[in-house]
Amino acid sequence: MDDRVQRAAAREGESVSEFIRKAAAERADRTLHVKNSERLADIIGSVRGDGSGYSRRTGEAFTELLGEDEAHRRRR
């Protein structure tokens, strides 16, 4: 198991501890059925724009992205 984790972490370009943290978080989210919107609640809406208009429909696009990710995870 140690060898597999080390090889997988190396392939992802991460330390073993970071790889394990991410794996544990993903499994906890699957087990608890945590939605992406809940998982990212502390950062959603935390960035303010400068009013230049570069971003349009970002809320809608982000919601669509979360929906696609949820649908993908359900198919697994």
Secondary structure, DSSP 4 states (H G I P E B T S, - for coil): -HHHHHHHHHHHT--HHHHHHHHHHHHHHHHHT--HHHHTTTTTT-PPP-SS----SHHHHHHHHHHHHHHHHHH-
